[in-house]
């Protein structure tokens, strides 16, 4: 018997079933497809749609877009619960964020201003190490309940060179948004160490500045607002790799950096530096509530090494002041996630009540001040002082209270232990 089918008999062009073997056969131009193949194709499409970034949970993105808008005073009040001091930076962030999301969420425009397009106001945070730049950005994202990612500018290089592309920072945000493009396009990106991409030299050079000015130029369109092709899993772009398009016009960029050497540039312009090798350029600002960074002008940043085009895309500049001893004391105890409270929770999990004397807290601040790393120094001092205590306390029996005295911090003496009260 021959296995060949009759050429005049209709059959599916995909599975070769005849019209007698299927329920229906849909005709196209010189091709036919049966109902079995249509069902198989639908299953394949459904699986690919589930795995494709940016299209699942559409209702989630819509629900987030209708959330209640917090007013600037409400944003600052919530920032005060986690961040001590830095009122100027908090106000700048609160107003900038409020205006940004009001712009993004606006669906109906005032009739008189229907042709007016509100531009995006990205933020530049300037302050020495440990003043709270990263904490402010992270707390802000928690308050607003939006996707948030932190990227380090030091790893970025110009396209085509060893290092990370600028689109990598968008990949990090997409990952933080659980690959929801609609959510990622309303997120916040914090670019840390942005001062490290300053122009290395003002003089012409035969070599390219691929990790300095080249990165600044690559950031221009992303900061301003463009549709960027982003590799979902990060890494370099490849021709065979499918890219996800992200519109960055609704993404708020917060750039932060220590900008070592910028105070000298600002001081020379303000003419506040004093003659002599031991002069302090910030002497005029030492006993006030202002920081020399709050007097920064675009010309100072240009002299530091940022290109004018990048400065123009960071219109909101907020300078953070160095922390005082009183503020560092408050950082230890007052915020919701205060460092002392974190240690007390660790000890409470073992059934031990941890107590710090006021003199011990002052000793911690004094030692942290000597490190010169701001609030980060507080944790460094505590980790060093509490190491032996946390190592030994589990071998002690019936310890109910652990009291940290001043000598425990300054001389490494053992803390004062009290036995746990016997239960009735």
TORRO-83494 format. One record per residue: residue in three letters; x, z, y of N, C-alpha, C, O, CB in turn. Coordinates in steps of 0.02 Angstrom, whole numbers, plus 50000, padded with zeros to 5 digits. Last residue first. Glycine has a CB too. Layout:
<recs>
AlaXZYXZYXZYXZYXZY;...
</recs>
This chain:
<recs>
Unk504285440251645503895446051623503605444851553503255449151526503325447451673;Unk505975434251640505245433051644504865438851615505085442051566505065426551607;Unk507315439551740507005439451674506255438551682505945441751724507155446051635;Unk508115429151854507695434751842507345434151774507115428751755507175435451898;Unk509775423551833509075421851833508665428051817508835431751771508925416151783;Unk511105429851935510775428651871510035427251880509715429551928510885434551824;Unk512055421152054511585426552040511215424751976511025419051964511085427552100;Unk513665417352119513135416252070512695422352065512925428052070513435414452001;Unk514525409752246514225416152226513635414752180513155411252199514005420352290;Unk515875398252202515275400352239515035407152214515315409952166514715395152231;Unk517675399452211517055398752173516455400952215516535405252259517085402752107;Unk518595390852343518425396852305517775395852266517365391652286518355402852353;Unk519115380752424518975379252354518815385352312518885385052251519545375652325;Unk519255382852557519815384852514519685383652440520105385452398519955392152525;Unk518115377052619518765376752652519345378252605519875375152611518785381752709;Unk517035378652530517175372152559517885371752585518235366852575516685370652616;Unk517085391852495517005386952441517175379952467517445375952430516275387052414;Unk517085398452614517725398052578517685393152519518185390452497517935404952553;Unk515715398152647516195394252686516845393252648517135387852650516325397752753;Unk514715396752494514965400152554515485395852589515675390552564515265407052536;Unk513315393052406513935390052430514135393352495513775392952545513855382352439;Unk512575400352268512635400752340513325398152361513845400652339512525408052365;Unk511435398152147512125396352163512185395952238511875391652269512345389652128;Unk510385406952036510535405152106511275403652112511705407352087510325410752155;Unk510375408751898509755406751932509865404352003509495400052027509275412451933;Unk511165408551746511275407651818510635405051850510385399751830511875402851832;Unk511255410951607510755414451648510895414051722510745418851759510725421751627;Unk512965406851583512315408751556511885412351608512145416351648512405413251494;Unk513965392451607513785399251628513075400751605512635396451607513845400051704;Unk514095379351580514385383951531514235391251549514375395751509515135382951526;Unk513585372951689513205372451626513465377151573513115378851525513205365351601;Unk514525374551790513905378451793513505378251728513135382851713513475376051850;Unk515665366551788515685373051755515005376351748514915380451703516125377651793;Unk515365354751858515685354351792515625360951754515535360851693516425352451800;Unk514865358851978514415355251934514705354451864514335353751815514255348351963;Unk516065364652027515455368652018514985365251969514725368551924515105369852085;Unk516965354152037517105359451989516475363651975516375365951919517665363952015;Unk516225346452139516435343752075516535349252023516225349051969517075339752083;Unk515935350352266515455352252214515675350052144515335351552095514785349252229;Unk516935345152348516845352452345516405354552286516505359952259516535354952410;Unk516795331252331517425334452315517335342052306517625344952260517945333152370;Unk515495329352376515675327352308516315330852286516365333152229515765319752303;Unk515615333952509515195337552462515365335752389515385340152346514455336052475;Unk516465324052564516665331152564516265335052512516545339152476516575334252634;Unk515665312652545516335312952516516575320252511516845322252459516825308852557;Unk514545315452622514475315052549515155315552515515215318552462514125308552529;Unk515155315152749514805321052726514735321052650514855326152617514115321552759;Unk515635302352769516125307552755515795313952730516105317852694516525309052817;Unk514545295052807514795294152739515295299652719515365301452661515125287252732;Unk514385297752941513965301452894514195300552822514045304852780513245299152901;Unk516095294252984515405295553003515025299552950515295304152919515045289153016;Unk517415293852951516975288852920516245290252934515805287652899517085288652845;Unk518385303252984518255297653030517815292253001517845286553024518905294753050;Unk518845315052929518915308852890518795302652933519075297352919518435308852831;Unk518485324853018519195323253013519305316752974519805313352984519575328952979;Unk517125326052992517345323353057518075321153054518255316153085517245328453112;Unk517155332552871516925325552873517135322252938517305316352939516155325252866;Unk517585345152910518005341252865517815333852867518245329452864517965343952794;Unk516485348852990517155348653018517625344352975518015340453002517435355753024;Unk515425348552899515425343952957516125343352985516335337853003514945346453011;Unk515805358952814515735352152788515765347052844516095341852837515065351452749;Unk515745369652902516395367852873516375360752844516865357052849516605372852819;Unk514385370352923514825368652980515515366552955515835362152984514895374653028;Unk513985374152795513765367652822514205365552881514375359652887513025368052844;Unk514535386852790514775381652743514585374752767514965370052761514485382952673;Unk513805393552885514525392652897514805387252850515265383652869514895399252887;Unk512565393952822512635389952882513375388652898513545383252922512305393552941;Unk512645392152642512705396152703512785391552763513045386052756513295401152698;Unk511525384652531512115383652572512095388552631511595388952666512165376252597;Unk510955385752364510895388052433511555387052468512085388352440510685395652435;Unk510015380652224510625379652263510505381552336510025379352366510885372352258;Unk509415386852078509245386252148509895386152188510285390952187508785392152172;Unk509275378951921509695382951966509495381552038509405375752057510455381351955;Unk508735370551824508455377151832508855381851876508795387951871508385380251766;Unk509175357851824509485362351775509245369451782509505373951750510235362051783;Unk508475352951930508335349951864508655353951808508435353551750508585342851862;Unk509085359552033508425361852012508235358951944507875362051906507905359952064;Unk510235351952053510305358652024509625361251998509605364651947510595363552075;Unk509645340552109510055339952049510125346752014510065347151952510745337252066;Unk509035346152222508615343352169508995342652104508735343952050508335336552190;Unk510165349552295509705354852273509245352352218509075356152172509295357452333;Unk510695337052321511055341552276510605347152251510655349252193511665344552312;Unk509685332552407509835328752346510215333152296510065333052236510255322552363;Unk509755341552512509155341452470509275337652405509005339452353508575338352508;Unk510975337552568510915344252537510305344552491510345347452437510865349752592;Unk510625324952617511135325552565511075332252530511125332552468511835324752595;Unk508885320552637509495323852660509975325052602509765326052545509335330552696;Unk507735312752636508225311752584508905314752604509435311852591508305304152568;Unk507095317252749506755317852685507245317052627507175320352575506195312752679;Unk508275326152858507905320352834507585321552766507765326152730508365314252830;Unk508975339452871508315338052897507955331952868507355332452855508365337252968;Unk510325341752821509755345952800509065343252817508585344752781509825352652829;Unk511325333052863511415336752801510765339852776510675340452715511935342252812;Unk510885328752985510905323852930510965327452863510695325152813511495318952940;Unk511115340053062510435338253047510405333252989509945333552948510095335153109;Unk512515339453069512195345253038511475343653018511245345552964512215351353087;Unk512625327653141512875327753072512605333853034512485333452974513645327853071;Unk512105331853262511755326653225511985326553152511585325353107511875319853257;Unk513085341253300512395343453289512005338353248511615340253204512035344653356;Unk514205332953315514205338153263513495340553248513325341753190514635344153285;Unk513655315653339513915322153362513905327153304513615325753251513505324753421;Unk514105299053295513705305053282514045311353308514655312153300513565305653207;Unk514195285453411514515289853362514105296253355513805298653404515245291453381;Unk512815274153430513315278653456513605282953400513295283853347513025283053510;Unk512485256853415512405263553387512975267953410513555265853411512395263253309;Unk511645244253505512265247953494512125254953468511705258553494512675248353557;Unk510845229653474510735236953477511385240353459511655239453404510155239153429;Unk510245214653533510855218353517510735225753526510535227953581511455215953562;Unk509325200953503509245208153509509885211653486510045211453427508625210653468;Unk509695187553477509565189653547509505197153556509615199653612508935186453570;Unk510495178353392510445185653382510295188853450510715192353477511095188653350;Unk510705165653430510205166753377510135174053358509745175653313510385162653316;Unk511745166653519511095164753544510535165753494509955166553513511105157653567;Unk512805169053432512585174453477511885172953504511475177553511513075175453535;Unk512955156353378512735161853335512465167653377511975170753359513305164253291;Unk513395149053489512775147053455512505152653411511905153653407512895140753413;Unk514635155053525514045155953568513385154153533512875157253547514115151853631;Unk515455163353388515325157253426514685158153466514225161653444515275151253378;Unk516485177853397515855174853377515725168653419515865168653479515275179853382;Unk517625184053448517715178853397517065175953370517095171853324518095181453342;Unk517755191653562517915194853498518005189653443518395190653396517375199753479;Unk517295183153659518005184953660518215188153594518795187453573518145189553718;Unk515945183553621516315177253618517065178553617517435175453579516135172653677;Unk515665196753649515635194453580515995187853571516305186653519514905193853557;Unk515795196453789516225200953749516245198753676516775198753645515975208153754;Unk514795187753826515495185653838515975190153799516515187853780515655185953913;Unk513615194953798513805189253756514535187153766514865185053718513365183353772;Unk514025212653812513765206453840513985200653795514475201153759514025205353914;Unk513715229853786514005223553763513655217653796513045217753806513975222953687;Unk513325242553808513505238653867513805231953849514105228553891514005242553909;Unk513185248853690512565247153724512695243153788512225240553818512175253453741;Unk514455252353652514175246253622513535244153657513345238253654514055247353548;Unk514645264553709514955258853743514695252353715514715247253749515715259253737;Unk513135273953712513715271453676513995265453714513635261853747513545269453603;Unk512415288653786512485281453778513125279753740513585283853737512485277953846;Unk512305301553823511915299453766511965291953752511605289353710511185301353777;Unk513955308353862513295305653879512935303653815513215304053760513355299653927;Unk515275311453848514815316953861514115314553881513735318153913515095321453916;Unk515935299253826515985304653777515455309953786515205312753737516675307753781;Unk516015288953914515405289253873515405295153825514925296153788515335282853833;Unk517245289853972516665290254016516025291253976515535293954002516615284054059;Unk518095287853865518055294553894517435295253937517125300653939518675295953935;Unk518415276953791517715278953791517615285753823517115289053810517445278953720;Unk519775275453796519375270553832518645272453835518275269953878519445263753799;Unk520945287253829520365286053787519885281453824519625283253876520015292753768;Unk522745286653833522095286453866521545284753816521675281353766522095281253923;Unk524055287353798523595291853763522895291753794522505296353782523865298953764;Unk524755278853879524735277353808524235281653771524005279753717525415278253777;Unk523995273554034524355278353992524265276753919523765273753899524125285454006;Unk522535272054131523235270354123523565275754080523445281754089523595269654192;Unk520935269754055521395273354098522105271254083522265269054028521305280954091;Unk519465259454062520055262054027520555264854077520585262754134520385256453985;Unk518455253954130518415261154121519025263954083519085269954075517785262954083;Unk518075240554161518625243854196518575251354191518645254854242518635241654270;Unk517215232654094516915237954136517435241654177517265245454222516545242854092;Unk518155224754028517685221554074517375226754121517275225354180517135217954035;Unk518805234453953519195230654002518735227254052518895226854112519635225353967;Unk517755238753873518045243353921518445239653974518435241454033518485248453886;Unk517525227753790516995229853837517295234253892517105233653950516435233653799;Unk518755227753721518555221853760518025223753812518055221653869518295216253714;Unk518695240153659519245238753706519075232853751519215232853811519905237453668;Unk517585238553573517565243253630518115242053681517995242953741517605250353604;Unk518095228853478517625226753530517565231853587517495229753644516945225653499;Unk518875235053383519215231553437518745229253492518975227753547519585225753410;Unk517735232753253518335236253275518715232053327518845226153316518805237853214;Unk516375230553210516685227253268517265231353296517265233153355516155226053322;Unk515495234253111515855239553148516175236853211516255240453260516375242853103;Unk513865226553096514595226653090514895232153131514605234453180514885219953110;Unk512425217253046512755223353066513505222953056513745219353012512485229253027;Unk510915208453070511645208153058511965214453084511795216853138511955201853093;Unk509435204253004509765209753039510505209453020510685210252962509445216753020;Unk508185192453008508885193552992509145199253036509075199153097509305187153003;Unk506635189252938506985192852991507695194452969507795197452916506605199453010;Unk505825174352902506275179552877506645182652935506925179252977506785176552825;Unk505115163552944504775169952943505195175652917504945181252909504165169352901;Unk505985152852932505735154352999505365161053001505305163953055505265148853023;Unk506455148652810506755154752838506475156552907506715161352937507495153852842;Unk505705143052670505665142352742505905148852774505585154052766504945140552765;Unk506455137052525506235143052561506255141552636506755139152662506685149152544;Unk506365128552374506365127852447506075134152479505515136252463505965121652468;Unk507435129552239506805132052267506855131652343507335134152372506655139452244;Unk508135117152131508175121552188507475123652211506995119852202508565118252246;Unk508875114151974508275113752015508315119052070508505124752058507645114751972;Unk510415106251944510065112651951509465111951997509525109352052510545118151978;Unk511145094851942510655095551889510245101951895509785103051856510995095351822;Unk512015096352051511505091052053510965092052001510385090252013511825084252042;Unk512165113452102512375108052059511835102752059511245104352067512525110551987;Unk512765126552205512265121352193512575115952149513155114052157512025118352260;Unk513385142152138513465135852173512895131052157512595131252103514125132652155;Unk512335156952134512885152752115512905146252155512495145152199512845151152041;Unk510585159952092511195160852131511735156052108511605151552068511435167952126;Unk509455156452027509885161451994510535162452031510995165552005510015159351924;Unk508885146752112508525152952096508965158352067508855164252081507975151352047;Unk509685139652250509705140252177509395146852155509625152052178510445139752151;Unk508725133152383509085139052357509095138752281508575137752249508735145552381;Unk508635123752525508615123252452509045128652421509655128852432508835116352428;Unk507735128552669508375128352632508245127952558507805131252531508805134652649;Unk507085124552813506885124452743507515123352702507795117852702506345118852727;Unk507405136052948507455129552916507185130152846507075135652821508185126952916;Unk507915145553078507305143753041507355136653014507345131853052506695144453084;Unk509025152453126508535149753173507875148253138507335149553165508795143453206;Unk509775155953014509535161153060508965158553104508485162253117510105163753103;Unk510035143252961509685148252921509395153652965508825155752955510155151252868;Unk510765136853060510095134353044509695139453004509085139853012510155127853005;Unk511945145553062511545143953121510835141953103510355144953127511875138453161;Unk512805147652957512255152352966511755150253020511195152853022512525159152983;Unk513805138352970513335137452915512725142052922512195140452897513695138952848;Unk514505143753077514155137353087513645136153032513105133353044514645131553089;Unk515035155153015514585155853073514175149453083513575149753096514985157453136;Unk515875149352921515285152952898514785153752955514185153152945515485159852870;Unk516855143853007516475139552962515845142852937515325139552931516905137452903;Unk517435154853068517005150553108516585145953064516015144353081517415146453157;Unk517805160952922517675163652989517175159253026516575159853017518325164153028;Unk518195155052809517835161352801517685164652869517465170352871518235166252758;Unk518845143652850518275142852805517885149352795517305149152775518505140352739;Unk519585136552961519395143552960518765144152917518215145052944519275146353033;Unk520845125152907520155126652923520015134052917520295137552875519685122752876;Unk522435122352987522035124452930521335126152952521225128253009522365130552895;Unk523045119853105522995114153060522585115952998522395111452961523695111953039;Unk522225126353251522625127253192522535121253146522015117953148522445133753155;Unk522105132053419521995126753371522475127553312523055129353321522095119753404;Unk521685149053452522135143453458521975138253404521755140053349522865145653454;Unk520935159753423520665155353474521095149153482520895144353515520615159053541;Unk520645164753255521115163453310520785158753359520405154253340521785160453284;Unk519555168053175520205171453164520695170453221521105174853235520515168853099;Unk517945172253224518465167053226519155170453223519305174953262518405162853291;Unk517155183553110517345181453177517905176253173518285176053124517575187653220;Unk516725188952995516725181652997516865179253068516725173453085516045178852973;Unk516685202553012517255199852973517265192252972517755189352950517235202452903;Unk515515206053071516105205353115516705202453079517175200053111516295212153144;Unk514635208052971514615201453003515205200553051515375194953069513955200553041;Unk514415218252877515105216252893515125209352927515565205252913515535216052830;Unk512845212552810513325217652829514015214652841514165209152818513375223152774;Unk511335206952839511995204152828512505209152854512575209952915512075197152862;Unk509805209252772510315212852810510995209952791511205210552734510275220652797;Unk508265201852782508935201152755509415204752801509435203552862509135193552747;Unk506585203752739507115205652785507775204952749507855207252693507005212952812;Unk505185192152711505635197752698506135199052754506115195952807505995196552635;Unk504345181852700504145186952747504615192952743504445198352769503415189152734;Unk504785173852599504765170752666504525175552719504485173752778504335164652665;Unk504545181552487505235181052513505245178252584505675180052623505665176752467;Unk503195179152465503415185852486504105185552517504245188952567503405190652428;Unk503235165652428502805167752484503005174652510502985175852570502065167852462;Unk504075165952316504295162652377503885164952437504165165952491504245155052369;Unk504525177652208503915175552243504125172552310504315176152355503425181552253;Unk505545183452138505485176152137504815173752163504555168452142505595173552066;Unk505545196552176505325194952108505145187552103504665185652070504735199352088;Unk506175198852293505455197452298505165195552230504605193152227505325191852348;Unk507495199452254507175205652274506415204852279506045209752270507455208052342;Unk507715185752234507735190252177507385196852193507035199652151508465191552155;Unk507635181552366507155178952318507135183252256506595184352227507335171752299;Unk508765188152418508095189952442507555187552393507075191152380507965187052512;Unk509775181252349509705188552341509015190952363508715195252331510245192152380;Unk509585168452399509485169652328509385177052314508975178952273510075166952287;Unk509975170252530509275168852517509105169852443508555171952426509095161752539;Unk511315172052510510945177652540510195176652531509815181452526511125178452614;Unk511695159552465511695165152418511295171052445510985174652407512415167352402;Unk511795150452564511155150752530511115156552481510575158352458511005144252494;Unk513135150852597512675154552639511995155352605511655160352616512595151052708;Unk514105152652444513775148752496513315153252537513115158652515513385142852466;Unk515575161952406514855161152402514595156952460514835157452517514505167952402;Unk517085154252344516725159652376515975158352369515775154052330516925160352451;Unk518025140052382517925145552335517615151452372517865153452425518595147552302;Unk517075127352469517675131452458517505137252411516925139052403517945134052525;Unk515895120952496516425117052464517055120952450517525118152421516595111252507;Unk515435128752647515225124952588515805120752561516155117352599514625120452605;Unk516395143352690516105136952708515945132952644516295133752593516575132952754;Unk515935159152616516415154152638516045147852656515455146952640516955152752584;Unk515635176652597515395169952614515965165452636516415167652672514865170352668;Unk516065189452582516105185152523515915177952538516015173552496515665187752467;Unk515795195852701516505194652684516575190052624517105186952615516855201352669;Unk514465198652715514715192452745515425190952724515645185252730514675192952821;Unk513415204052591514055205452624514335198952650514445194252612514555208952575;Unk511685208252597512225203652579512835205152621512785207252678512005196252588;Unk510255215752541510865216852579511395212052553511525211852493511115224252574;Unk508485213152557509115212252521509695213352569509645212152629509165205252489;Unk506765215852530507355217352571507985216352528507995218352471507325224552599;Unk505025212952547505645211952510506255212752556506245210452614505655204952477;Unk504115226652625504275219452620504915218752578505305223452575504355216152690;Unk503625238852682503455236652615503525229052609503055225552589502735238652598;Unk503985245052798503565239152804503335236452737502885232252735503925233852841;Unk504795255452750504205256952791503715251152791503115252052785504415258652863;Unk505815248652685505385253152647504735254652685504205254952655505755259652630;Unk506415241952791506095237952739505615242252697505095239952675506625234752694;Unk506905253152861506425248752893506045244552841505435243752845506775244152943;Unk507855258052773507265262052788506715257852818506125258852804507435267852834;Unk508805247652781508485249152717507845253252728507335252052694508965253052671;Unk509175248252918508875242152891508505243552826507955240952815509415236852879;Unk509685261452926509135259252969508785253152940508165252952937509385257753040;Unk510745260752835510185265352822509575263352864509005263652840510385272652838;Unk511625252052897511305250052834510695254452819510195251952794511815250652775;Unk511935260153012511685253253018511305251152954510735248752957512265248353031;Unk512475273053029511795272253004511515265253007510905264353005511345276553041;Unk513785276053052513305277953104512585276553085512125278753120513465274353169;Unk514815272052967514465278252953513975280553006513775286353006514965283452944;Unk515885263653081515695265053012515365271853005515585276753034516315264652966;Unk515145259653242515695261353198515435263253129514835264253119516105267053227;Unk514055246053284514215253153281514775254353231514865250553184513605257253262;Unk512745235153314513455236453324513575243953323513235247753357513695233353391;Unk511615223753251511765230853257512525231753262512905229353219511485234753196;Unk510575211253302511275212653290511395220053303511295222453358511745208253335;Unk509155202153246509435208253274510175208953256510375207353200509045214453250;Unk508055188453297508485191953249508875197553285508915197553346508975187053214;Unk506635183153341507135187553373507505191353319507305196753298506795192553423;Unk505915166853351506115172653311506665176553346507105173653378506355170453241;Unk504725161653476505345160953438505515167553403505295172953423505915158753483;Unk503105155853485503525161753492504135161053447504065159853387503135168253474;Unk502465142653572502745144553507503235150353518503715149753555503105138553472;Unk501015137753653501625141853659501845144053589501455147053552501495148153705;Unk499825131553648500405127253643501065131153647501605128253645500385121953697;Unk498905141653667498905138253602499515133853593499715132353537498275134253594;Unk498595150553768499305149753749499375146153682499835147553644499645156653746;Unk497245151353788497655149553846498375148253828498745145253867497625155053899;Unk496795155753663496645148953686497105146853742497325141053745495915148453708;Unk497875163853552497475164353613497395157353643497875153553646497805169253665;Unk497775159053381498135159753444497645160453502497085157853500498605153853455;Unk497715165553222497325162753276497685164253341497865169953355496595165753276;Unk498685170753145498345164853119497925161553174497795155553172497905166653059;Unk500125180153142499625177253187499335170853158499705166053146499935175853257;Unk501145184853065500465185953040499935182553083499355182153062500325193353037;Unk502285181753141502195178853075501475179253051501225174453021502655182253025;Unk502075189353258502155182153262502025178753195501695173553192502855180353287;Unk502075201853204501475199753240501485192153247500965188853243501435203053310;Unk503355202153156502815201653107502145200153140501695197453108502755208053067;Unk504055202453282504195197353231503605196653183503385191053170504825199153192;Unk503585213453351503475206753379503565201353326503205196353326503935205553438;Unk504055223453262503335222853277503185215853303502705212753281503125228153329;Unk505445221353267505085220453204504335219553216504015215353185505205226453156;Unk505715224353402505885217853374505495216453310505245210853301506635217353361;Unk505275237753412504965232553453505095225653424504635221453420505235232853526;Unk506125243853316505405244553311505055238953351504585235853326505175251353337;Unk507435241053361507205238553297506435238553292506135233653269507495242753240;Unk507435247953483507565240753482507305237653417507005232253418508305239353489;Unk507195260953440506715257753484506795250153482506315246453480506785260353556;Unk508365263053362507705263353331507175259853374506755256253348507505270753320;Unk509365262153458509345257153405508665257153371508405251853353509895258553353;Unk509045273453535509055266853566508995261353512508615256553521509695265853606;Unk509175284153444508525282553472508505275453501508005271953494508335287553525;Unk510135290153355510115282853366509425280653393509135275753368510265279253300;Unk509535303853252509835300953311509705293553318509225290953289510575302253311;Unk509345301553078509455306253133509785302553191510255298753182509885312353111;Unk508135294652974508755293353012508795298053071508325298453111508795285953035;Unk506925298552919507485297152874508165296652910508685297952881507355290852836;Unk506015300753017505975304952958506585304152912506735308552872505335303452919;Unk506205290853110506455297553126506445302153065506835306953062506045300653182;Unk505485280453057506215280153053506525286953066507035288753037506485274953104;Unk504215284653092504395284553022505145284053012505415286852965504045278752986;Unk504315282853230504165289553203504345289953129504605294953107503415291153213;Unk504515269153241505055273753260504945280653231505415284053210505125274153336;Unk503255264553198503855262653161504425267453177504775269753131504065255453178;Unk502435269953297502345272153228502955270453185503145274353142501715268853198;Unk502885263053408502965270353406502885273053336503215277853316502465273753454;Unk502525249553372503225251553381503335259153378503815261453347503475248953447;Unk501245249753241501455249253310502175251653318502425255253275500985253353356;Unk500985240253093501205246553124501425245253196501755240253210501765249853084;Unk499625231753030500225231153071500385237753104499965240653139500135225553124;Unk499075231652864498995234452931499665234052968500185235852941498745241752928;Unk499115215952775499215223152781499155225352854499175221152899499905225052753;Unk498965202952737498405205852774498495213452784498015216952800497755204452739;Unk500015199352660499975196352727499425199452769499425198552830499875188852721;Unk499795205452539500295208352583500245205652654500405209152702500995207052555;Unk498835196852486498645203752501499145206952548498955210752593498605207852436;Unk499565185252467499015185152516498815192252535498655193552593498415181452487;Unk500445189552369500715187552434500175187552487500295189552544501045180652429;Unk499485191952269499915197352292500205195752361500205199952406500485198652243;Unk498945179652242498505184552274498915190452302498715193452351497985187152226;Unk499965173552173499815171152240499395176252278499465176952338499455164452238;Unk500695175952052500455181452094500315179152165500515182452213500955187152095;Unk501825161852051501405166852019501225172452068501555173352119501755169751958;Unk502685153852121501985151852119501545156852084500935156252087501925145252086;Unk504055157152123503715156152187502985154252183502665153052235504065151052224;Unk504855149251986504855154252039504395152252096504355146352115505565155252066;Unk504065146151831504315143151892504295148251949503765151251961503915136951911;Unk503445151351722504165152651729504445149951794505025151251810504535149751671;Unk502135146751733502265153951731502985155651745503135160751776502055156851665;Unk502315133051727502065135951789502205143451792502355146151845501325134551798;Unk502695131351594503185129951647502975132851714503395134851754503285122451654;Unk501505134851530502115138751519502625137651573502945142351596502415137051451;Unk500635124751576500495131851591501105136151583501235140651624499935134451546;Unk501235113351521501205114151594501075121451613501375123951661500665109651624;Unk501035115751384501715115051411501725116251486502165119651512502015108151394;Unk499635115551380499995121651361500705121551389500945126551414500015122351284;Unk499385102251416499145107651459499505114251444499655118051490498385108551450;Unk499935095351309500235094551375500025100151422500425102551462500055087751405;Unk499025099051208499725100951202500075100551270500475104951287500085096451152;Unk497855093051260497885100351252498605102751247498795107751277497485102551191;Unk498245079551251498065082351316498095090051314498345093151361497355080051338;Unk498405077851115499005077551157498865080351227499305083251259499255070251163;Unk497055078851077497545083451050498175083651095498425088951110497735081350979;Unk496405068151139496255074851163496745080051136496865085151169495535076851142;Unk497605054551168497045057851133496955064951159497365067451197497175057951057;Unk497905040351266498095047251250497485050751221496925050051246498355051051313;Unk498615024051283498045028251267498315035351252498875036051227497645025351206;Unk499065009751386499225015751348498585019651335498085018851370499745020151385;Unk498744999351472499104997551411499315003651371499725002951325499704993451428;Unk498325010851579498555004051583499025002551524499615004351524498925002751650;Unk497275021051474497625019751536497825012451538497525008351504498235024351543;Unk495945029551394496335023451403496655023451472496355025451522495895017251394;Unk495775042751282495735040651352496205034851363496795035051344495915046551400;Unk494805046951151495415043151166495345040351236494925036051248495545037551113;Unk494185060551055494135055951111494815052751123495335055651107493885059551175;Unk494425065850929493755066350957493655061351014493125058251020493625073350983;Unk495335056550801495285060950859494575060950885494165056750867495775058650915;Unk495335047250703495635053750687495585058750744495765064550736496365052850668;Unk494885035350749494465038650699494715045750685494335049950659494455034650634;Unk495875030950831495265033250864494805036850815494385040850835494895027350895;Unk497425037350761496925032050775496305035150807496225041250808496735028250710;Unk498945043850826498315044750791497825039150809497825036650866498015051750807;Unk500135043350896499975037650852499355038850809499235035150761500565036250806;Unk500525051850994500555054450926500365049150873500435050450813500095060350919;Unk500545042751107501015048351101501085050751028501645051451004500785054151145;Unk499555033151108500245030751120500755036251111501355034751108500295027951190;Unk498315032850984498635036651038499355034351046499715033650996498615044351025;Unk497485017050951497825023150930498175026350990498325022951040498325021650873;Unk496365004550895496595008650950496915015050922496655018150876496015010350998;Unk496804989950804496494996650802496785000850858497395000950868496605000050733;Unk497534978550802496914978350841496574985150844496104986050883496434973250812;Unk498554981150717498714980550788498094980550832498114982450891499124974250801;Unk498394992950590498124986750617498254986550692498074991250728497374986050602;Unk499925000450535499255000850562499044993950588499464989750605499215006150618;Unk500825001050381500744998350449500014998750470499554997550431500994991050452;Unk501025004550254500905009950301500775007450372500635011450417501485014850302;Unk500294996050112500694995750173500495001450220499915003050227500604988950208;Unk500435000049940500005000050000500455000050062500945003750064499515006250000;
</recs>
